[in-house]
Amino acid sequence: MADAAGGQGWPRQADVPDDVAREILRRGEPDVLGRMPWSSNATYLVNLTAPDGSLLAVYKPQRGERPLWDFPRGTLALREVAAYEMSEALSWQFVPDTVMRDGPAGPGMMQRFVEHDPDEHYFTLLESHPDEFQRMAAFDVVINNTDRKGGHCLIDSDGHIWGVDHGVSFHAQWKVRTVIWDFANEPISPATREALTEALARMRGDVGKRMHELLDRFEVDAVRARIEHLLASGVLPEADPGYHSYPWPLV
């Protein structure tokens, strides 16, 4: 059960082991604590309770998704789950544990909440975490992220960098909009190349099967093509001239 509200505006929560947290995220009983501010789609902070503990999570129901002209309605939650699957396939653990499940407003994305300092974001963290953000730049290319704002980059109390809000990703057409262009034209590191190669192999097996359950076949094919292009070019791309390559607001 959540304790009294902490200094950052959300309830304090006792730590639970990751394996227990995974089960709570998938089977815990949700209690809506409130709506998350500054969200264009319906986004709620929920407390999930189970016999072996409780967990804060972010819940985005499909019925609360704002219609977009370039993404099919009701697919944003699925894209959030796909981003988690790709983060795991790359062994980068950028995206908090994320699942599709039922909730108070129907089926939607349920994501483990990251306790973080809301005053920290990409622009304040870049200098001290360049390696992580270079990998995140590659990650945004792989998932074709159209909305990587600075505030979508979080740091937890252990110093781990997380990325959140990936609902408008995985379009089949190139649409990357991100604040992470500081590494444009830089060579991909050997570790990143190895991770991309492994992910591409997994796309032909278990990961590809799960992605086909979340995205259409053209979008899955485009993921493979973007990974192959990164490996072939060996460098991170630069922003396209004449295209709105930066999101707004930046943070």
PyMOL commands that set and color helices and strands:
alter all, ss='L'
color gray80, all
select helices_A, chain A and resi 18-27+62-64+76-89+122-128+130-143+150-152+190-203+206-214+217-233
alter helices_A, ss='H'
color red, helices_A
select strands_A, chain A and resi 29-35+44-50+53-61+98-101+108-112+153-155+161-163
alter strands_A, ss='S'
color yellow, strands_A
deselect
rebuild
show_as cartoon
